[in-house]
Amino acid sequence: MTKSELCEHLGEITGTLNKKEAELIVNTIFDGIRDALAAGERVEIRGFGSFSIRERDARMARNPKTGESVNIDGKKVPFFKTGKELKELVDQ
């Protein structure tokens, strides 16, 4: 499901929202999650899952083309952990 399909679905389910209003709601939710993660906060949606930031340490890697060793800096990456209810629903 794409973002536009999600907006359409939201409009269909409610019956009162037009596509523009549904898109505003979806964008607001995604922007809130994005802003919280950028601020280093954790976002938890009960029954769905939680978003957090994980830190990766700096490490040495090897360029597969040349075989040369390369330093990779540490970085922060977003991480999603599914909730128990979502895991069970998908597993059925």
Biopython code that builds the backbone (N, CA, C, O; Angstrom):
import numpy as np
from Bio.PDB.StructureBuilder import StructureBuilder

atoms = [
    (1, "MET", "N", (0.847, -1.176, 0.000)),
    (1, "MET", "CA", (0.000, 0.000, 0.000)),
    (1, "MET", "C", (0.891, 1.237, 0.000)),
    (1, "MET", "O", (1.809, 1.353, 0.812)),
    (2, "THR", "N", (0.615, 2.149, -0.908)),
    (2, "THR", "CA", (1.375, 3.390, -0.980)),
    (2, "THR", "C", (0.695, 4.457, -0.130)),
    (2, "THR", "O", (-0.417, 4.268, 0.363)),
    (3, "LYS", "N", (1.380, 5.565, 0.028)),
    (3, "LYS", "CA", (0.831, 6.658, 0.824)),
    (3, "LYS", "C", (-0.479, 7.176, 0.221)),
    (3, "LYS", "O", (-1.426, 7.452, 0.957)),
    (4, "SER", "N", (-0.543, 7.310, -1.098)),
    (4, "SER", "CA", (-1.769, 7.798, -1.735)),
    (4, "SER", "C", (-2.904, 6.789, -1.578)),
    (4, "SER", "O", (-4.057, 7.178, -1.398)),
    (5, "GLU", "N", (-2.584, 5.487, -1.645)),
    (5, "GLU", "CA", (-3.607, 4.465, -1.422)),
    (5, "GLU", "C", (-4.111, 4.509, 0.020)),
    (5, "GLU", "O", (-5.298, 4.297, 0.269)),
    (6, "LEU", "N", (-3.223, 4.780, 0.959)),
    (6, "LEU", "CA", (-3.610, 4.916, 2.357)),
    (6, "LEU", "C", (-4.566, 6.095, 2.533)),
    (6, "LEU", "O", (-5.557, 5.986, 3.255)),
    (7, "CYS", "N", (-4.278, 7.207, 1.885)),
    (7, "CYS", "CA", (-5.158, 8.381, 1.954)),
    (7, "CYS", "C", (-6.529, 8.061, 1.377)),
    (7, "CYS", "O", (-7.548, 8.424, 1.965)),
    (8, "GLU", "N", (-6.565, 7.386, 0.236)),
    (8, "GLU", "CA", (-7.836, 6.990, -0.383)),
    (8, "GLU", "C", (-8.627, 6.080, 0.542)),
    (8, "GLU", "O", (-9.833, 6.254, 0.714)),
    (9, "HIS", "N", (-7.945, 5.110, 1.135)),
    (9, "HIS", "CA", (-8.586, 4.153, 2.035)),
    (9, "HIS", "C", (-9.177, 4.873, 3.249)),
    (9, "HIS", "O", (-10.294, 4.570, 3.670)),
    (10, "LEU", "N", (-8.435, 5.817, 3.804)),
    (10, "LEU", "CA", (-8.908, 6.583, 4.948)),
    (10, "LEU", "C", (-10.169, 7.364, 4.587)),
    (10, "LEU", "O", (-11.119, 7.420, 5.368)),
    (11, "GLY", "N", (-10.169, 7.961, 3.406)),
    (11, "GLY", "CA", (-11.347, 8.691, 2.952)),
    (11, "GLY", "C", (-12.550, 7.784, 2.763)),
    (11, "GLY", "O", (-13.674, 8.163, 3.094)),
    (12, "GLU", "N", (-12.321, 6.586, 2.233)),
    (12, "GLU", "CA", (-13.409, 5.627, 2.015)),
    (12, "GLU", "C", (-13.987, 5.114, 3.325)),
    (12, "GLU", "O", (-15.202, 4.970, 3.462)),
    (13, "ILE", "N", (-13.109, 4.839, 4.288)),
    (13, "ILE", "CA", (-13.561, 4.288, 5.569)),
    (13, "ILE", "C", (-14.425, 5.297, 6.320)),
    (13, "ILE", "O", (-15.487, 4.950, 6.837)),
    (14, "THR", "N", (-13.967, 6.539, 6.379)),
    (14, "THR", "CA", (-14.716, 7.535, 7.145)),
    (14, "THR", "C", (-15.970, 7.984, 6.417)),
    (14, "THR", "O", (-17.004, 8.215, 7.043)),
    (15, "GLY", "N", (-15.886, 8.107, 5.114)),
    (15, "GLY", "CA", (-17.028, 8.559, 4.345)),
    (15, "GLY", "C", (-17.266, 10.052, 4.417)),
    (15, "GLY", "O", (-18.045, 10.594, 3.633)),
    (16, "THR", "N", (-16.603, 10.727, 5.350)),
    (16, "THR", "CA", (-16.804, 12.168, 5.510)),
    (16, "THR", "C", (-15.590, 12.979, 5.081)),
    (16, "THR", "O", (-15.689, 14.193, 4.902)),
    (17, "LEU", "N", (-14.457, 12.327, 4.917)),
    (17, "LEU", "CA", (-13.231, 13.036, 4.532)),
    (17, "LEU", "C", (-13.047, 12.981, 3.025)),
    (17, "LEU", "O", (-13.244, 11.940, 2.397)),
    (18, "ASN", "N", (-12.666, 14.120, 2.455)),
    (18, "ASN", "CA", (-12.292, 14.083, 1.045)),
    (18, "ASN", "C", (-10.809, 13.705, 0.964)),
    (18, "ASN", "O", (-10.138, 13.583, 1.988)),
    (19, "LYS", "N", (-10.311, 13.522, -0.244)),
    (19, "LYS", "CA", (-8.930, 13.057, -0.432)),
    (19, "LYS", "C", (-7.925, 14.035, 0.156)),
    (19, "LYS", "O", (-6.924, 13.617, 0.739)),
    (20, "LYS", "N", (-8.178, 15.330, 0.012)),
    (20, "LYS", "CA", (-7.262, 16.367, 0.509)),
    (20, "LYS", "C", (-7.163, 16.315, 2.037)),
    (20, "LYS", "O", (-6.070, 16.417, 2.594)),
    (21, "GLU", "N", (-8.303, 16.156, 2.712)),
    (21, "GLU", "CA", (-8.320, 16.093, 4.172)),
    (21, "GLU", "C", (-7.629, 14.825, 4.675)),
    (21, "GLU", "O", (-6.881, 14.861, 5.652)),
    (22, "ALA", "N", (-7.886, 13.709, 4.000)),
    (22, "ALA", "CA", (-7.244, 12.446, 4.381)),
    (22, "ALA", "C", (-5.730, 12.541, 4.208)),
    (22, "ALA", "O", (-4.972, 12.038, 5.038)),
    (23, "GLU", "N", (-5.295, 13.188, 3.129)),
    (23, "GLU", "CA", (-3.861, 13.358, 2.888)),
    (23, "GLU", "C", (-3.231, 14.231, 3.974)),
    (23, "GLU", "O", (-2.109, 13.968, 4.407)),
    (24, "LEU", "N", (-3.946, 15.264, 4.414)),
    (24, "LEU", "CA", (-3.442, 16.128, 5.482)),
    (24, "LEU", "C", (-3.259, 15.341, 6.776)),
    (24, "LEU", "O", (-2.265, 15.525, 7.479)),
    (25, "ILE", "N", (-4.208, 14.472, 7.091)),
    (25, "ILE", "CA", (-4.119, 13.666, 8.312)),
    (25, "ILE", "C", (-2.924, 12.715, 8.242)),
    (25, "ILE", "O", (-2.142, 12.628, 9.189)),
    (26, "VAL", "N", (-2.784, 12.007, 7.127)),
    (26, "VAL", "CA", (-1.677, 11.056, 6.970)),
    (26, "VAL", "C", (-0.334, 11.779, 7.032)),
    (26, "VAL", "O", (0.593, 11.313, 7.694)),
    (27, "ASN", "N", (-0.228, 12.916, 6.344)),
    (27, "ASN", "CA", (1.018, 13.687, 6.372)),
    (27, "ASN", "C", (1.342, 14.188, 7.773)),
    (27, "ASN", "O", (2.505, 14.194, 8.176)),
    (28, "THR", "N", (0.322, 14.608, 8.518)),
    (28, "THR", "CA", (0.536, 15.089, 9.885)),
    (28, "THR", "C", (1.080, 13.979, 10.774)),
    (28, "THR", "O", (1.989, 14.211, 11.572)),
    (29, "ILE", "N", (0.534, 12.785, 10.643)),
    (29, "ILE", "CA", (1.010, 11.650, 11.443)),
    (29, "ILE", "C", (2.456, 11.310, 11.085)),
    (29, "ILE", "O", (3.297, 11.151, 11.970)),
    (30, "PHE", "N", (2.742, 11.198, 9.787)),
    (30, "PHE", "CA", (4.105, 10.869, 9.371)),
    (30, "PHE", "C", (5.096, 11.956, 9.763)),
    (30, "PHE", "O", (6.218, 11.652, 10.169)),
    (31, "ASP", "N", (4.698, 13.216, 9.646)),
    (31, "ASP", "CA", (5.578, 14.324, 10.044)),
    (31, "ASP", "C", (5.860, 14.277, 11.534)),
    (31, "ASP", "O", (6.981, 14.552, 11.963)),
    (32, "GLY", "N", (4.853, 13.932, 12.329)),
    (32, "GLY", "CA", (5.040, 13.819, 13.774)),
    (32, "GLY", "C", (6.028, 12.730, 14.132)),
    (32, "GLY", "O", (6.886, 12.921, 14.994)),
    (33, "ILE", "N", (5.911, 11.587, 13.471)),
    (33, "ILE", "CA", (6.851, 10.492, 13.714)),
    (33, "ILE", "C", (8.250, 10.906, 13.294)),
    (33, "ILE", "O", (9.216, 10.676, 14.022)),
    (34, "ARG", "N", (8.361, 11.519, 12.120)),
    (34, "ARG", "CA", (9.670, 11.948, 11.606)),
    (34, "ARG", "C", (10.317, 12.975, 12.537)),
    (34, "ARG", "O", (11.507, 12.874, 12.836)),
    (35, "ASP", "N", (9.547, 13.956, 12.994)),
    (35, "ASP", "CA", (10.088, 15.005, 13.866)),
    (35, "ASP", "C", (10.525, 14.442, 15.215)),
    (35, "ASP", "O", (11.549, 14.852, 15.761)),
    (36, "ALA", "N", (9.744, 13.501, 15.751)),
    (36, "ALA", "CA", (10.105, 12.891, 17.035)),
    (36, "ALA", "C", (11.407, 12.105, 16.908)),
    (36, "ALA", "O", (12.271, 12.192, 17.781)),
    (37, "LEU", "N", (11.553, 11.342, 15.831)),
    (37, "LEU", "CA", (12.790, 10.575, 15.629)),
    (37, "LEU", "C", (13.979, 11.507, 15.423)),
    (37, "LEU", "O", (15.074, 11.235, 15.917)),
    (38, "ALA", "N", (13.770, 12.603, 14.696)),
    (38, "ALA", "CA", (14.860, 13.558, 14.476)),
    (38, "ALA", "C", (15.305, 14.187, 15.790)),
    (38, "ALA", "O", (16.469, 14.558, 15.942)),
    (39, "ALA", "N", (14.383, 14.308, 16.737)),
    (39, "ALA", "CA", (14.708, 14.866, 18.049)),
    (39, "ALA", "C", (15.258, 13.804, 18.995)),
    (39, "ALA", "O", (15.560, 14.105, 20.149)),
    (40, "GLY", "N", (15.392, 12.562, 18.521)),
    (40, "GLY", "CA", (15.945, 11.492, 19.340)),
    (40, "GLY", "C", (14.923, 10.822, 20.235)),
    (40, "GLY", "O", (15.292, 10.061, 21.129)),
    (41, "GLU", "N", (13.639, 11.090, 20.013)),
    (41, "GLU", "CA", (12.593, 10.504, 20.838)),
    (41, "GLU", "C", (12.134, 9.167, 20.268)),
    (41, "GLU", "O", (12.403, 8.839, 19.112)),
    (42, "ARG", "N", (11.447, 8.416, 21.092)),
    (42, "ARG", "CA", (10.889, 7.129, 20.686)),
    (42, "ARG", "C", (9.396, 7.315, 20.450)),
    (42, "ARG", "O", (8.739, 8.042, 21.195)),
    (43, "VAL", "N", (8.850, 6.664, 19.420)),
    (43, "VAL", "CA", (7.429, 6.754, 19.102)),
    (43, "VAL", "C", (6.836, 5.363, 19.236)),
    (43, "VAL", "O", (7.302, 4.419, 18.598)),
    (44, "GLU", "N", (5.800, 5.236, 20.068)),
    (44, "GLU", "CA", (5.164, 3.941, 20.278)),
    (44, "GLU", "C", (3.694, 4.032, 19.912)),
    (44, "GLU", "O", (2.972, 4.899, 20.404)),
    (45, "ILE", "N", (3.260, 3.129, 19.043)),
    (45, "ILE", "CA", (1.852, 3.040, 18.660)),
    (45, "ILE", "C", (1.383, 1.671, 19.125)),
    (45, "ILE", "O", (1.745, 0.650, 18.540)),
    (46, "ARG", "N", (0.580, 1.653, 20.177)),
    (46, "ARG", "CA", (0.137, 0.392, 20.792)),
    (46, "ARG", "C", (-0.546, -0.507, 19.765)),
    (46, "ARG", "O", (-1.385, -0.052, 18.988)),
    (47, "GLY", "N", (-0.182, -1.771, 19.770)),
    (47, "GLY", "CA", (-0.764, -2.747, 18.877)),
    (47, "GLY", "C", (-0.138, -2.748, 17.488)),
    (47, "GLY", "O", (-0.382, -3.662, 16.701)),
    (48, "PHE", "N", (0.663, -1.740, 17.178)),
    (48, "PHE", "CA", (1.294, -1.649, 15.862)),
    (48, "PHE", "C", (2.788, -1.848, 15.970)),
    (48, "PHE", "O", (3.345, -2.747, 15.339)),
    (49, "GLY", "N", (3.447, -1.014, 16.769)),
    (49, "GLY", "CA", (4.886, -1.136, 16.945)),
    (49, "GLY", "C", (5.498, 0.146, 17.451)),
    (49, "GLY", "O", (4.792, 1.093, 17.796)),
    (50, "SER", "N", (6.816, 0.172, 17.496)),
    (50, "SER", "CA", (7.510, 1.358, 17.989)),
    (50, "SER", "C", (8.673, 1.712, 17.062)),
    (50, "SER", "O", (9.342, 0.844, 16.500)),
    (51, "PHE", "N", (8.883, 3.010, 16.928)),
    (51, "PHE", "CA", (9.984, 3.551, 16.147)),
    (51, "PHE", "C", (11.003, 4.115, 17.121)),
    (51, "PHE", "O", (10.641, 4.775, 18.096)),
    (52, "SER", "N", (12.272, 3.855, 16.857)),
    (52, "SER", "CA", (13.332, 4.404, 17.701)),
    (52, "SER", "C", (14.570, 4.630, 16.847)),
    (52, "SER", "O", (14.599, 4.300, 15.661)),
    (53, "ILE", "N", (15.583, 5.197, 17.474)),
    (53, "ILE", "CA", (16.852, 5.455, 16.803)),
    (53, "ILE", "C", (17.888, 4.498, 17.366)),
    (53, "ILE", "O", (18.006, 4.346, 18.582)),
    (54, "ARG", "N", (18.628, 3.860, 16.492)),
    (54, "ARG", "CA", (19.728, 2.987, 16.899)),
    (54, "ARG", "C", (21.028, 3.611, 16.411)),
    (54, "ARG", "O", (21.088, 4.203, 15.333)),
    (55, "GLU", "N", (22.056, 3.468, 17.219)),
    (55, "GLU", "CA", (23.364, 4.001, 16.839)),
    (55, "GLU", "C", (24.254, 2.863, 16.359)),
    (55, "GLU", "O", (24.386, 1.832, 17.019)),
    (56, "ARG", "N", (24.850, 3.071, 15.216)),
    (56, "ARG", "CA", (25.808, 2.100, 14.684)),
    (56, "ARG", "C", (27.209, 2.618, 14.942)),
    (56, "ARG", "O", (27.500, 3.790, 14.703)),
    (57, "ASP", "N", (28.064, 1.755, 15.423)),
    (57, "ASP", "CA", (29.437, 2.141, 15.725)),
    (57, "ASP", "C", (30.246, 2.306, 14.436)),
    (57, "ASP", "O", (29.916, 1.745, 13.392)),
    (58, "ALA", "N", (31.306, 3.088, 14.550)),
    (58, "ALA", "CA", (32.242, 3.207, 13.432)),
    (58, "ALA", "C", (32.929, 1.856, 13.251)),
    (58, "ALA", "O", (33.121, 1.112, 14.213)),
    (59, "ARG", "N", (33.295, 1.548, 12.011)),
    (59, "ARG", "CA", (33.919, 0.252, 11.764)),
    (59, "ARG", "C", (34.784, 0.312, 10.518)),
    (59, "ARG", "O", (34.720, 1.256, 9.731)),
    (60, "MET", "N", (35.591, -0.722, 10.367)),
    (60, "MET", "CA", (36.393, -0.886, 9.169)),
    (60, "MET", "C", (35.647, -1.827, 8.225)),
    (60, "MET", "O", (35.110, -2.852, 8.646)),
    (61, "ALA", "N", (35.624, -1.466, 6.954)),
    (61, "ALA", "CA", (34.992, -2.314, 5.944)),
    (61, "ALA", "C", (35.951, -2.459, 4.774)),
    (61, "ALA", "O", (37.015, -1.840, 4.750)),
    (62, "ARG", "N", (35.574, -3.265, 3.824)),
    (62, "ARG", "CA", (36.426, -3.499, 2.671)),
    (62, "ARG", "C", (35.644, -3.194, 1.407)),
    (62, "ARG", "O", (34.524, -3.672, 1.229)),
    (63, "ASN", "N", (36.238, -2.395, 0.528)),
    (63, "ASN", "CA", (35.642, -2.102, -0.770)),
    (63, "ASN", "C", (35.699, -3.387, -1.592)),
    (63, "ASN", "O", (36.792, -3.872, -1.883)),
    (64, "PRO", "N", (34.552, -3.955, -1.974)),
    (64, "PRO", "CA", (34.584, -5.240, -2.679)),
    (64, "PRO", "C", (35.222, -5.155, -4.068)),
    (64, "PRO", "O", (35.721, -6.157, -4.580)),
    (65, "LYS", "N", (35.209, -3.987, -4.668)),
    (65, "LYS", "CA", (35.770, -3.854, -6.008)),
    (65, "LYS", "C", (37.301, -3.809, -5.989)),
    (65, "LYS", "O", (37.966, -4.454, -6.801)),
    (66, "THR", "N", (37.847, -3.030, -5.040)),
    (66, "THR", "CA", (39.300, -2.855, -5.005)),
    (66, "THR", "C", (39.990, -3.656, -3.909)),
    (66, "THR", "O", (41.198, -3.882, -3.968)),
    (67, "GLY", "N", (39.212, -4.091, -2.893)),
    (67, "GLY", "CA", (39.804, -4.811, -1.774)),
    (67, "GLY", "C", (40.421, -3.874, -0.747)),
    (67, "GLY", "O", (40.982, -4.330, 0.250)),
    (68, "GLU", "N", (40.321, -2.579, -0.977)),
    (68, "GLU", "CA", (40.907, -1.573, -0.091)),
    (68, "GLU", "C", (40.073, -1.435, 1.187)),
    (68, "GLU", "O", (38.844, -1.491, 1.137)),
    (69, "SER", "N", (40.746, -1.255, 2.339)),
    (69, "SER", "CA", (40.051, -1.030, 3.601)),
    (69, "SER", "C", (39.503, 0.390, 3.641)),
    (69, "SER", "O", (40.150, 1.338, 3.195)),
    (70, "VAL", "N", (38.299, 0.514, 4.184)),
    (70, "VAL", "CA", (37.622, 1.807, 4.233)),
    (70, "VAL", "C", (37.064, 2.013, 5.632)),
    (70, "VAL", "O", (36.490, 1.095, 6.218)),
    (71, "ASN", "N", (37.231, 3.222, 6.167)),
    (71, "ASN", "CA", (36.634, 3.569, 7.452)),
    (71, "ASN", "C", (35.191, 3.999, 7.227)),
    (71, "ASN", "O", (34.912, 4.817, 6.351)),
    (72, "ILE", "N", (34.284, 3.451, 8.011)),
    (72, "ILE", "CA", (32.891, 3.859, 7.959)),
    (72, "ILE", "C", (32.579, 4.515, 9.299)),
    (72, "ILE", "O", (32.751, 3.907, 10.356)),
    (73, "ASP", "N", (32.122, 5.755, 9.243)),
    (73, "ASP", "CA", (31.807, 6.502, 10.457)),
    (73, "ASP", "C", (30.572, 5.922, 11.134)),
    (73, "ASP", "O", (29.732, 5.291, 10.491)),
    (74, "GLY", "N", (30.478, 6.145, 12.441)),
    (74, "GLY", "CA", (29.282, 5.756, 13.170)),
    (74, "GLY", "C", (28.121, 6.621, 12.714)),
    (74, "GLY", "O", (28.315, 7.738, 12.235)),
    (75, "LYS", "N", (26.913, 6.098, 12.867)),
    (75, "LYS", "CA", (25.752, 6.878, 12.455)),
    (75, "LYS", "C", (24.524, 6.425, 13.217)),
    (75, "LYS", "O", (24.528, 5.377, 13.863)),
    (76, "LYS", "N", (23.476, 7.221, 13.134)),
    (76, "LYS", "CA", (22.198, 6.892, 13.734)),
    (76, "LYS", "C", (21.246, 6.472, 12.621)),
    (76, "LYS", "O", (21.203, 7.098, 11.561)),
    (77, "VAL", "N", (20.483, 5.410, 12.866)),
    (77, "VAL", "CA", (19.535, 4.916, 11.875)),
    (77, "VAL", "C", (18.182, 4.674, 12.537)),
    (77, "VAL", "O", (18.125, 4.276, 13.700)),
    (78, "PRO", "N", (17.091, 4.913, 11.804)),
    (78, "PRO", "CA", (15.773, 4.617, 12.367)),
    (78, "PRO", "C", (15.561, 3.103, 12.443)),
    (78, "PRO", "O", (16.065, 2.348, 11.612)),
    (79, "PHE", "N", (14.807, 2.680, 13.453)),
    (79, "PHE", "CA", (14.550, 1.260, 13.666)),
    (79, "PHE", "C", (13.084, 1.090, 14.028)),
    (79, "PHE", "O", (12.551, 1.859, 14.828)),
    (80, "PHE", "N", (12.421, 0.083, 13.442)),
    (80, "PHE", "CA", (11.028, -0.209, 13.749)),
    (80, "PHE", "C", (10.922, -1.601, 14.337)),
    (80, "PHE", "O", (11.440, -2.565, 13.773)),
    (81, "LYS", "N", (10.248, -1.702, 15.474)),
    (81, "LYS", "CA", (10.012, -2.997, 16.106)),
    (81, "LYS", "C", (8.506, -3.222, 16.119)),
    (81, "LYS", "O", (7.756, -2.402, 16.648)),
    (82, "THR", "N", (8.064, -4.333, 15.535)),
    (82, "THR", "CA", (6.631, -4.598, 15.464)),
    (82, "THR", "C", (6.065, -4.927, 16.835)),
    (82, "THR", "O", (6.740, -5.508, 17.684)),
    (83, "GLY", "N", (4.811, -4.544, 17.030)),
    (83, "GLY", "CA", (4.115, -4.850, 18.263)),
    (83, "GLY", "C", (3.591, -6.283, 18.252)),
    (83, "GLY", "O", (3.507, -6.921, 17.203)),
    (84, "LYS", "N", (3.244, -6.770, 19.426)),
    (84, "LYS", "CA", (2.800, -8.147, 19.585)),
    (84, "LYS", "C", (1.545, -8.427, 18.750)),
    (84, "LYS", "O", (1.466, -9.458, 18.082)),
    (85, "GLU", "N", (0.564, -7.518, 18.784)),
    (85, "GLU", "CA", (-0.678, -7.736, 18.044)),
    (85, "GLU", "C", (-0.444, -7.794, 16.543)),
    (85, "GLU", "O", (-1.047, -8.620, 15.858)),
    (86, "LEU", "N", (0.421, -6.929, 16.020)),
    (86, "LEU", "CA", (0.714, -6.927, 14.587)),
    (86, "LEU", "C", (1.451, -8.207, 14.182)),
    (86, "LEU", "O", (1.172, -8.781, 13.130)),
    (87, "LYS", "N", (2.388, -8.650, 15.017)),
    (87, "LYS", "CA", (3.100, -9.898, 14.734)),
    (87, "LYS", "C", (2.124, -11.069, 14.648)),
    (87, "LYS", "O", (2.208, -11.895, 13.739)),
    (88, "GLU", "N", (1.205, -11.127, 15.598)),
    (88, "GLU", "CA", (0.244, -12.224, 15.609)),
    (88, "GLU", "C", (-0.702, -12.156, 14.420)),
    (88, "GLU", "O", (-1.047, -13.190, 13.849)),
    (89, "LEU", "N", (-1.122, -10.968, 14.041)),
    (89, "LEU", "CA", (-2.021, -10.797, 12.911)),
    (89, "LEU", "C", (-1.369, -11.226, 11.608)),
    (89, "LEU", "O", (-2.000, -11.889, 10.785)),
    (90, "VAL", "N", (-0.110, -10.854, 11.414)),
    (90, "VAL", "CA", (0.618, -11.204, 10.195)),
    (90, "VAL", "C", (0.920, -12.705, 10.161)),
    (90, "VAL", "O", (0.943, -13.310, 9.090)),
    (91, "ASP", "N", (1.147, -13.294, 11.314)),
    (91, "ASP", "CA", (1.534, -14.702, 11.395)),
    (91, "ASP", "C", (0.366, -15.658, 11.153)),
    (91, "ASP", "O", (0.595, -16.843, 10.911)),
    (92, "GLN", "N", (-0.864, -15.184, 11.211)),
    (92, "GLN", "CA", (-2.028, -16.075, 11.044)),
    (92, "GLN", "C", (-2.148, -16.594, 9.643)),
    (92, "GLN", "O", (-3.070, -17.352, 9.342)),
]
sb = StructureBuilder()
sb.init_structure("model")
sb.init_model(0)
sb.init_chain("A")
sb.init_seg("    ")
for serial, (resi, resn, name, xyz) in enumerate(atoms, 1):
    if name == "N":
        sb.init_residue(resn, " ", resi, " ")
    sb.init_atom(name, np.array(xyz, "f"), 0.0, 1.0, " ", f" {name:<3s}", serial, name[0])
structure = sb.get_structure()
